[in-house]
Amino acid sequence: MTTYHQLLNQLDHLKLDRVRQLLPEFLDEHADISLVEGLHELLSEELRE
């Protein structure tokens, strides 16, 4: 199992459904930002749900 698939499984386990849904497109579109900025954006979206 790849690290990416392990991450998806962990997001499922944590019930971070919105982050899991947004992650593939987010990675494609935001390759130029830092990990902290990326997590901030993804978790902000999760909290809006």
C-alpha positions in Angstrom: 0.0 0.0 0.0 1.4 3.4 -0.9 1.8 6.3 1.5 -0.9 8.1 -0.3 -3.4 5.3 0.2 -2.4 5.0 3.9 -3.1 8.8 4.2 -6.6 8.3 2.6 -7.3 5.4 5.1 -6.2 7.6 8.0 -8.5 10.4 6.8 -11.3 7.9 6.7 -10.5 6.7 10.2 -10.4 10.3 11.5 -13.7 11.0 9.7 -12.2 13.9 7.8 -14.5 13.2 4.8 -14.2 16.7 3.2 -10.4 16.7 3.4 -10.4 13.2 1.8 -12.7 14.3 -0.9 -10.7 17.5 -1.7 -7.2 16.0 -1.4 -6.6 14.6 -5.0 -7.5 17.9 -6.7 -5.9 20.0 -4.0 -2.5 18.2 -4.5 -2.7 18.8 -8.3 -3.5 22.4 -8.0 -1.4 23.5 -5.0 1.9 21.8 -5.4 3.7 25.1 -4.8 2.5 25.8 -1.3 3.9 24.6 2.0 2.6 21.7 4.0 1.4 24.0 6.7 -0.5 26.2 4.2 -2.0 23.2 2.6 -3.2 21.6 5.9 -4.6 25.0 6.9 -6.7 25.3 3.7 -7.9 21.7 3.8 -8.8 21.8 7.5 -10.6 25.1 7.0 -12.8 23.5 4.4 -13.4 20.5 6.7 -14.6 22.9 9.5 -17.0 24.7 7.1 -19.0 21.5 6.7 
